[in-house]
Amino acid sequence: MTNALIKTENLSVEFPLGGGLFNKRTLKAVDNVSIEIPQGAFVGVVGESGSGKTTLGRALLNAVPITSGSASYDDGEEQFDLTKMSATDLKAYRRRAQLIFQDPYAALSPRMTVRDIIAEPLDVMGLTASREETDARVREIAGKCRLNLEHLRRYPHAFSGGQRQRISIARALACNPRFVVADECVAALDVSIQADILNLLKSLQRDMGLTFMFISHDLSVVAHTCDFVVVMYHGKIVESAPTRELFAAPKQDYTKRLLDAIPSLDPDHRMRA
């Protein structure tokens, strides 16, 4: 891949597991990962629970410390070394890299209106000069995320799971980021709602020129959405390829097992399995 917005080389993330003074143990959640994410791409990162995909996403957002290796961001206007970031750099990077959380119920404060939830990043980062400017930006991004203006006065408990996830997406995009990590963002939703959210993300990608890292354990969802797929296992990348190529001719046994695990709607196929 070329024109990389995000690039890593031998990136590792380790967490301490305790132990004595001379017997310190660590868990290597991400193990020597090298990856390039091009600008404007929709890259899926898949693997079973514990494969390291969420930790990789959070490392690229500088939300967990990088133990070793290199990681960089370059959108042609701003450049960041993700392994060496000052507080000022991190604040600037937060404007360009955001996260969509998995659980739309836990991610939203029940004490804030939808308007205040979406406006919070703008206020914290000082991106607007007045309440009127903030309200205009909130209305703009709410419309893009298919939220009605009347929704802005309500609280999260009044909404369904799909509506809450659209609110979460609007909050993540309020500061007009370039790079978005979507961490299992449809896993908690009904299948019928999943398709609606995935189509929304693709539409936003085209309209806003976004680059997505889409983390999922569900290859059927990735097939519907992503241009390129990265497969992780035990903290390592075991295979990566354009989506159609990977689904048509997987090279690694682990990838083949993941594909075999996709539920089939064909009853004859299920009987043969």
N, C-alpha and C positions, 0 to 999 in steps of 0.2 A: 504494500500500500504506500502511496505517496502523499505529499502535501499534508503531513501529519500535524494535527492540532495537538494531540497528546502523543508523547513518545517515551517509552521506558526501555531501559537496558539492564538486565539482570536484577530486576527489582525484587527485594525481599522484605517481608514484614514478619517480625517475630514478637511473641508475647511471652512474658515470664510465667512459669508454672510453679514457682516456689522452689523449695529445696534448701539445703544447708548452705553455709558460707562457701564451701568448696565443691558443692554439688548442685549448682544452679541449673535448672532445667528450663527449656524454652519450647514453645510451639511455633513452628515455622508455618504460618498461615498462607503466606505467598512466598514461593520458592523460585528465585531467579527467573522472573517473568520478563520477557521482552515483547513489546507490543507497540503497534502504531495505529492510531485512530485518525483517519483523514477528516478534514473539515467537511461538514455536511453529511457525514455517513451515519447510518443507523446500525451500530455494531451490537450483536447479541453475545453475551457471555453466559454460557450454560455449564451445568454440572450439578451433581447431587449436593445435598446439605453437607457442609464441611469442606467443600472443594476449594474454598478461598475466594470465590467470585465476589462476595459482598465486601470482604476485606480489601480486595484489589480496587473496587470502586471507591471505597472510602479513602484509600491511600491516594488515589488520583484526585480526590477532593481535598487532600491534606487534612482529613478528619482523623486519621490515625498516623502515628509516626512511621516513617520509612526507615527500616533498619540498615539496609545497604542497597547499592545499585544507584541508578539515576532515573529521574522522571522529570519531564519538562512539558511546558505548555507554550504554544506559539500560534497566535491567530493572525499574525501579520501586523497587528497594532501593538499588542502587549506580549511580553515574554516573561515566563516565570520558571525558576528552578524549584521544583516542588520539594527538593530535599533541603533547601536552604532558604527559608522564608521568614522575613521579619514580620512583626505585627502589622506594619503598614502594607507590606506585600500581601499578607493573608487577607486583609480587608479588601484590597483591590481585586484579589483573585476571587473572592466570594461574589463579586458582581458578575463575574464571567463564568463561574462554575457552580451549579446548584444540584440539589438532590430531591428526587420525588420519593417519598417514603412508601413502604409496603402497606402499612395499615392506615386507611383513611379515617378510622375511628379514633385511634390513639394519637394521630399526628396533629389534630386540630384542638385548640383550646376551647372547652365548652363555655368559657366566660367571655369570649370575644365574638363580635359579629363577623360575618363573612367579609364585610368591608375592611374591618380592622385587621383581620387575618391576612388578607392580601396586601394591605398597606404596610404591614409590619416591616418587611425587608426594606421598603423605600424609606421609612422613617429611621430605621437603625443605621442604614448606610448613608443617609443624608442625600438621597438621589433626587429629591424634589425640594423646591424652594418654598412652597406654600401648600396649605391644605387643598386649595382648589386644584393645583397641579397634581397632587397626590390622588385626589378623587378622579381626575380625568384619566390618569394612568390606570387606576383600579377599574374604572368602567371599560377602558379599552381592552385590558387583558381578560376581564371577566367575559366580555363579548366573544373574544377569540376562543375562550374555553367553554362556550355555549352555556353561560350562566345568565339568567335574566337579571335586570337591574333591581327588581324587587327582592331578589335573593340576598342582596348585599346588606339588607337591614336585619336579616334573620341570624339565628345561632345554629351551630353545626347539628344539634340534635334534631332539627326539623328536616334533615335531608337524608336521602338514601345513600347507600355505599357508593354508587356510581357518581352521584352528585358531590359527595364529600371528596372523592378522588379528583374531580374536576376543580374543586376549590383548592386542593393541595397542589395541583398542577399550576393553577393560576398564581398561587403564592410563589412557587419556585421560579416562574417566568416573569414575575413582576419587575425584577431588576434587569430584564433583557439580557440573560446570560447567553454565552455561546456554546457551552458544554453542559449537558445535563446527564446525570446518572439516575436512571429509573430502576430502583431496587425492588424487584418482584412487585411492581406497582399494580398488577392486576390479579395477583394470587389470591387476595381476600375477597374477590368479587365473583358474582355469578357469571356463568359462561356467556350468557346473552349480553351482560354489561361489559364483559371483557372486550368484546369486539368493538363496542362503541368507544371505549377508552383508547384502544389501540389505533382505531381510525382517527381519533382526535390527535393522538401523538404524531401520526404520520402527516396529518394536515398542518399541525403546528411546525413540524420540521421543515416542510416546504415553504410555509408562509414567513417564518422567522429566520430561516437559514441555520437551524440548530444542528448540533452534533449530539447524538444520543449514544450512551452506553447503556444497553438494556439488559439487566441481569435477570435471569430466569432459570428455573429448573424444568420448564415445560417447553420442549422442542416444537410442539405444534404451534404454540404462541409465537416463538421465534421465527418459524417458517412463514408466518403470516406477516411479520413486521420487518424483519432485519435484512439488510443487504449482505452482511458478512457475519460469520459465526466463529466464536472462539470457544473451545471446549477445555474446561479445567478439571483436573483430578488431583487431589492431594496437594493443592497449592501450585501445581505446574500447569502450563498449557500443553496439552497433548495433541491438539489438532486445531487448525484454523484454516478457513477457506470461505469463498463466496457461498451464500446460502444454498443456491441450487446445486452447486458442485458438491458441497458436503452432504446434502441429502441424497443426491444421486449416487455418489461413490465415496462413502466414508472409508478412511484408510486405517483407523485405529479400532481395535476390538472394543474399547470402552465406548467410543462414539457409536459403534454398531449396536451395542447393548442399550444405549440411551434411545436410539431410534426404534429398536424393537419394543421398548417399553411404552411407546406412544399408543394409547388406546385406539382400536380400530372400530369403525362403524359397520364393518362387514362381518356378519355373524359367522360366515364360513371361515374367514381369516381367524376369528377368535377360537373357533373349534380346532383349527389346525394348530394354533399356538398352544 
